Amino acid sequence: MNAKHLIFSFALAACLAAPAQGALDRIEETLELDRTQIDLPGFATDQVVVRTCEDCERLILQVSERTEYRLGLRGEKVDLQTFREAALKGQAEDTLIYVTFATNGQSVRRIALGTPPFAAAQ
């Protein structure tokens, strides 16, 4: 391959790669909340009400049969009742709840139970 072909190949590759560099779309968002900032759902198809701060507006998110409940961020999948029982144990400030939802429509994909890093280190 001569130099002209090599330069042409690199130029062509650069032109084809340029459109692939675009902005990333956010498809999910996760909120880290303590137990006092969330009203957990009571039923499989219900709502989760979140207050990220005392003066903030409530955020109402929809749960469905497809929502996953986990004990730990990558932990065991459990049913809603088991999750609620685990979340209501212990001190509210020592219980973190992670709510992951779709940014287009506010449907909850996953709710996970965790502990703050300082509590886990003790």
Secondary structure by P-SEA (a helix, b strand, c coil): ccaaaaaaaaaaaaaaacccbbbbbbcbbbbbbcccccccccccbbbbbbbccccccbbbbbbcccbbbbcccccccccaaaaaaaaaccccccbbbbbbbbcccccccbbbbbbccccccc
